[in-house]
Amino acid sequence: MTEQEILAAVQEIFRDNFDDDTLVITRSTNANDIEDWDSLEQINLLTAIEKRFRIKFKLADVRGLKDVGDLLDLVARMAG
């Protein structure tokens, strides 16, 4: 799976979770860029991504995520 395919899938998850069909994310998007992105929404996003890619995050994996780019890299490594 290419980074672009992963980004497209993650973008759809973000749009669904934030109920905003116009939301556009990039590698540099972070929680400060999206008003409703709080700790609960972070859990919802990670859970939806786990389901979509059939992976399971560990706390150590997600603790240091700074932006969507870090998340995409993590998904790419885990989804292989």
Secondary structure, DSSP 8 states (H G I E B T S, - for coil): --HHHHHHHHHHHHHHHHT-TT----TT--GGGSTT--HHHHHHHHHHHHHHHT----HHHHHT--SHHHHHHHHHHHH-
